[in-house]
Amino acid sequence: MTTIDIRPDAADTAADDAHSDSAVASFFVGAAAWITTTDHKRIGRLFVGSGLLALLATTVLGVLLGLERADDANTLLNADSLLQMFQAYRVGLVFAAIIPLGLGLSIAVAPLQLGARSIAFPRLALTGFYAWLGGLVLTMVALGRNGGIGGGDDQAVDLFLAGHGLMIVGLLASAGCVATSVLTTRAPGMTMRRVPMFAWSALIGALGMLLALPVLFGAIIYLFLDHRYAQLNFGGSEGIATWIGWALSTPAIVVFALPAVGVAAEMFPVTFRQRQPLRGVAFAGIALVGVTALAATTQQLVFDVTFDTDGTTFIKGAVPFILFSGLPLLGLAVVLGLGLLTAKQGMGNGRPHISSPFVFALLGLKMIAIGVIGNFLYGITDLELIGTVFEEGATLFVVYGATLGVMGGIVFWAPKLWGRVLPEKQVLPLAVLGLVGTLLAGAPLYVAGFLDQAGGVPANDADVAAMLSIGDVTSGSLWNILSFAGHGVMALTVLAFAGLLLKSFTGAGDPADENPFGGYTIEWGTSSPAPANNYEQVVTVTSPEPLFETTSEGSPS
Amino acid sequence: MSTSTAVFELPPAPAPAPRRQLLVGTALACAAGTMLIGGMLAIWVLLRERVVDAGGRFPIDYIIPEVASNVMLMTIWALCIFAQWAVYSGSRGDRAHTALALGVTALLAIAFINAQAFIYVDMAVEISADYYGALFYAVTGTMLAIVVAGLVYTTVATFRALGGRLRESEILSAHALYWYFAAAAYSAVWFVVYVTK
């Protein structure tokens, strides 16, 4: 039995037929084709497009909250809505941005890389998108109606939890499709050791979600029933932060950044025209980052370790600390180190082909690494950072870094997704702008953390007040102003990038040839854009980089 | 920008053989379900410990109908045997026995749901009256949802297996795997909720 849908969308054909009838009919038929599509490239783009819009809204929230923090009087925003705004911002960073962006890119690209005609269970993947989107809307509506953590309206709090549950179900459905695709729909000859780096990271990321998100879903079932009927076990609406806060912060969210890590690992061999050395080690590096998924099993807010203590206490803290803060860092170091090794080995192959996707991906990887280092430091009790805004800085580095990585992936695979190359001169500055935005948004919060500015996911108005009161007012304001500026720069980056995508998607820019970036994986052997079923003919894969020998500038090993 | 001009000529391959997609998808769903039940039971144990440490009683004064919960355990493991029987019969092309096995599987799933309903009525746990109610209904309700999903799976598997080529019916194996997961999940729920309480 096969559940791969290899037919082109019927609605696509209908759209072509209706094209000549009238513009209005064409629009509606085209819209129907998108709404009911089973083409994984379109489903992925629905996720990415929605994720970019949601990220834009989240960065605007970050700007507003940054302004409020920087204002000594804290009077810019309505005090009654600050609690919900902080939560919308944190939920937005994770559930509306980093997860859909990474998952969307995985859905759009991984089946192409595998030589598959479609994603596994395409209708389930589309259903997952709508469940996620519906859950996100419900969550935001609930926050707008005084719901959320510590919310005053009981029904809105219930709606907030139900919205989260719906989002999780949707994300699990789509992640399951990605993981099943990588495990079952690979082209003949493509063993697991020959799977492209990005597809591997998509698999690990999807498996991580399948392990982590059900734990959150279970907690939400408890919270919903308890809050709706009893409010006895979990501390009412304010207690929600204790039980789901871990999902909105590092290290749990690092697993959602894995697709961005995969983009970076994919880009080094392409840029330096060199086969990926030590593929097994690179796979292990990406998998080590995925270990953070297991942090969810503990449902702990912080994995802290105290060095100034006796042996048993130290070991009790050190084991989870090393597992969930140390191993991901090691994994990122492995990926980065192998990238540098690729660059070194590739120097003999002529001038490297440095393109905007590589710049995006490299900067994104470094930002994620800074976030993971921040998470590592945050857990060291002796530094007294726990409970400070330092954690938010680490989260921002991971989320914005992953965003940069995904942007690189979109630019890289745009030729296969809609047949256009994004203009290099316009895209490249956005990578630098995104870097500036990420550094400005995250780094000042690291400093503010050392100045004891309170942070975390606020559970009530008192928490918000603590987060807004800065111990060292003068310098504290400076760091908050810088962070506010960083959010603003990031908002501009996302807006400009979305604009470029829209322009390119509507037909502007140069049509792409089959392999504009000189990629070595099999998706670069099909036409640009890839047809509805990805490949005219299924190919046999004989090496991890099957196009390496066939490219004119590639150097056979 | 282009760095390659060569024509890509990879050898064409025959149509890829099915790689048990439904089975793998079901296995992943089972893994997610295991994390769900495991996470919920972990919270149960944590809260139970807090109540007991504070000198409280758990589960207050409710009397758990052990016969019903034990019968449910036996039912769900028996159900696995019938689901596996369907796999065996299907692989031999025995349509009659496959139909019988799937029918009994569905019947046992309904019996499980009936027993759960009996426990709800017999215990009469009030969800809003105390700390136990919400916890109890959350765990057992989730387990019930897993079994209901299994019943739907059995129905779909019956139609797809009997309506198609029986010997190639991967769905029967995936269906049996799901019930093994459900049985394991209920065993854990049974031990934590009904035995250790």
Interface residues (C-beta under 8 A of the other chain):
Chain A: M1 T2 T3 I4 A120 F121 L172 G176 C177 A179 T180 L183 T184 T185 R186 A187 P188 G189 L207 L210 L211 A212 L213 P214 V215 L216 F217 G218 A219 I221 Y222 L225 D226 Y229 A230 L232 N233 W243 R273 T297 Q299 H353 S355 V421 E424 D513 E514 N515 P516 F517 G518 I522 W524 G525 Q537 V538 V539 T540 V541 T542 P546 L547 T550 T551 S552 E553 G554
Chain B: M1 S2 T3 S4 T5 A6 V7 F8 E9 L10 P11 P12 A13 P14 A15 P16 P18 R19 R20 Q21 L22 V24 G25 L28 A29 A31 A32 G33 M35 L36 I37 G38 G39 M40 A42 I43 L47 I127 S128 A129 D130 Y131 G133 A134 L135 Y137 A138 G141 T142 R160 G164 E168 S169 E170 I171
